[in-house]
């Protein structure tokens, strides 16, 4: 859901309102570019159907649609989804993207997909992996894949308030999926490093934890 970490917010905060207000603070929150690990993985696959969880303003969804995927983009924020729709129109791929406003802690959209993508699906609100990742795996069609990418460490430019935050190891993310080992193959499990630009133009190395599994 978010690439940033903030102080914990109380569990009773209405998440839809929280994210609508967060997106409403600026004209754009995210870069609008596709997440690099997703581009790397999806670029090797035959385009089919993809479920983009926590799609935000649509950087991933628009890129996937431009490569021929049929995208179902899910987010809790109607503000984010409205921006996604505008970007999709601008890119000429609106006919390949369906947006769905959904709170994934309360249930999961129906359907089976060739690829389910959860990029930086981390939130300052309560968002238990154990609740979201098993249904994400259930949504994968036979022969399809689930790709989860999370932050593995705070960015070099992060403030001191991120010091207490613990980042899950790839093995913990995989365990939270609760997969039947006879039904799945783990294709990737580990860390990826990339160079990124911080809010004030500074560059630094970021660590992403990557889990890619394929349903047999």
C-alpha positions in Angstrom: 0.0 0.0 0.0 2.7 2.4 0.8 6.4 2.8 0.4 6.8 5.1 3.4 6.8 4.4 7.1 5.3 6.8 9.7 4.5 6.6 13.3 1.9 3.9 14.1 -1.6 5.1 13.8 -4.3 3.8 16.1 -6.1 0.6 14.9 -9.4 2.4 15.0 -8.4 4.9 12.3 -10.7 4.4 9.3 -8.2 3.2 6.7 -10.2 4.4 3.6 -10.4 7.9 5.1 -6.7 7.8 6.2 -5.5 7.0 2.6 -7.9 9.4 0.9 -6.5 12.2 3.2 -3.0 11.0 2.6 -3.4 11.1 -1.2 -5.2 14.4 -0.9 -2.2 16.1 0.7 -0.4 16.3 -2.7 -1.1 16.1 -6.4 1.1 13.0 -6.6 2.4 10.7 -3.9 4.4 8.1 -5.9 6.8 8.4 -8.8 4.4 6.9 -11.4 7.1 4.5 -12.5 6.8 0.7 -12.4 8.4 -1.0 -9.5 11.7 -2.5 -10.9 11.3 -6.1 -9.5 7.8 -6.3 -11.0 9.0 -5.1 -14.4 11.8 -7.7 -14.2 9.5 -10.6 -13.4 6.5 -9.6 -15.5 8.8 -8.9 -18.5 9.7 -12.5 -18.7 6.1 -13.8 -18.7 3.4 -14.1 -21.4 0.9 -11.3 -20.6 -2.4 -12.5 -19.2 -4.5 -11.4 -16.2 -2.9 -9.6 -13.2 -4.3 -8.5 -9.9 -2.4 -5.4 -8.6 -2.9 -5.1 -4.9 -2.6 -1.7 -3.3 -2.4 -0.2 -6.8 -2.1 3.4 -5.6 -1.9 5.9 -8.4 -1.3 3.2 -11.0 2.4 3.2 -11.9 2.4 -0.6 -12.0 -1.1 -1.0 -13.5 -0.5 1.4 -16.4 2.9 -0.2 -17.2 1.4 -3.8 -17.1 -1.5 -2.7 -19.3 1.0 -1.2 -21.8 2.7 -4.6 -22.0 -0.5 -6.3 -22.8 -1.7 -7.5 -19.4 -5.4 -7.2 -18.4 -5.2 -5.5 -15.0 -7.5 -5.5 -12.0 -6.2 -2.7 -9.8 -7.3 -2.8 -6.2 -6.9 0.0 -3.7 -8.8 1.2 -0.6 -8.5 4.9 -1.7 -10.9 6.3 -4.2 -8.6 9.3 -4.6 -5.8 7.0 -5.7 -8.0 5.0 -8.1 -9.4 8.3 -9.7 -5.8 9.3 -10.4 -5.0 5.8 -11.8 -8.0 6.1 -14.2 -6.7 9.5 -15.4 -3.2 8.0 -16.0 -4.7 5.0 -17.8 -6.6 7.3 -20.1 -3.6 9.4 -20.8 -1.5 6.3 -21.6 -4.3 4.9 -23.8 -4.7 1.7 -21.8 -7.9 2.4 -19.9 -9.7 -0.4 -21.7 -7.2 -3.0 -20.2 -7.6 -1.8 -16.5 -10.5 -2.4 -14.2 -10.3 -0.5 -10.9 -11.8 -1.9 -7.7 -12.1 0.0 -4.4 -11.7 -2.7 -1.7 -10.5 -3.0 1.9 -8.4 -6.2 1.7 -8.6 -6.7 5.5 -12.3 -7.1 5.2 -12.3 -9.6 2.2 -10.9 -10.2 -1.2 -12.1 -9.6 -4.7 -13.2 -12.7 -6.6 -11.4 -14.3 -9.5 -8.2 -16.2 -10.5 -5.2 -14.5 -12.1 -2.0 -15.4 -13.9 -0.1 -13.0 -11.7 -0.9 -11.5 -8.3 1.4 -8.6 -7.4 1.8 -7.0 -4.0 4.4 -4.2 -4.2 5.4 -2.6 -1.0 2.1 -3.6 0.5 3.1 -2.1 3.9 1.0 0.3 5.8 1.3 2.6 8.9 -2.1 1.2 9.8 -2.7 -2.4 11.0 -2.4 -4.6 8.0 -1.6 -8.2 9.0 0.2 -10.2 6.3 -1.4 -13.4 7.6 -4.8 -12.0 6.7 -4.0 -10.7 3.2 -1.4 -13.0 1.7 -3.2 -16.4 2.0 -6.2 -15.1 0.0 -3.7 -13.4 -2.4 -2.3 -16.9 -3.0 -5.8 -18.3 -3.4 -6.3 -15.8 -6.3 -3.5 -17.3 -8.3 -4.6 -19.5 -11.2 -2.8 -22.9 -11.9 0.6 -22.1 -13.4 0.3 -18.5 -12.2 2.5 -16.6 -9.8 2.3 -14.5 -6.7 5.0 -11.8 -6.4 5.5 -9.9 -3.1 8.1 -7.2 -2.7 8.6 -5.4 0.6 11.1 -2.9 2.0 14.0 -4.8 3.6 15.5 -1.8 5.4 14.8 1.9 5.9 16.1 4.2 3.1 19.4 6.0 3.9 17.5 9.3 4.1 14.9 8.0 6.6 14.5 9.9 9.9 15.3 8.4 13.3 11.7 7.4 13.9 12.1 4.4 11.6 14.7 2.9 13.8 12.2 0.9 15.8 10.5 -0.6 12.7 11.2 -4.2 12.1 11.3 -5.4 8.5 10.1 -9.0 7.8 12.7 -11.4 6.3 11.7 -13.0 2.9 11.3 -16.3 4.7 8.7 -14.7 7.1 6.8 -13.3 4.2 6.7 -16.7 2.5 5.6 -18.3 5.8 2.7 -15.8 6.1 1.4 -17.0 2.7 0.6 -20.4 4.4 1.2 -22.3 1.1 0.8 -26.1 0.6 4.4 -27.0 -0.3 3.1 -29.7 -2.7 1.2 -27.2 -4.7 3.8 -24.4 -5.1 7.3 -23.8 -6.2 9.4 -21.0 -4.8 11.1 -19.3 -7.7 12.7 -16.4 -5.9 13.4 -15.8 -2.2 15.9 -13.1 -1.1 16.9 -9.5 -1.3 17.3 -7.2 -4.2 19.3 -3.9 -4.2 18.6 -0.8 -6.2 19.7 2.8 -6.3 17.0 5.3 -5.7 16.6 9.1 -5.3 15.4 10.5 -2.0 12.9 13.4 -1.4 15.7 16.0 -1.4 17.5 14.6 -4.5 20.0 12.5 -2.6 20.8 9.0 -4.0 21.2 5.9 -1.9 20.8 2.1 -2.1 17.5 0.5 -1.1 17.0 -3.1 -0.1 13.9 -4.9 -1.3 12.8 -8.3 0.0 11.4 -10.4 -2.8 9.2 -13.5 -2.7 8.0 -15.1 -6.0 6.1 -18.3 -5.9 4.4 -20.3 -8.7 1.3 -22.5 -8.4 1.7 -25.9 -9.9 
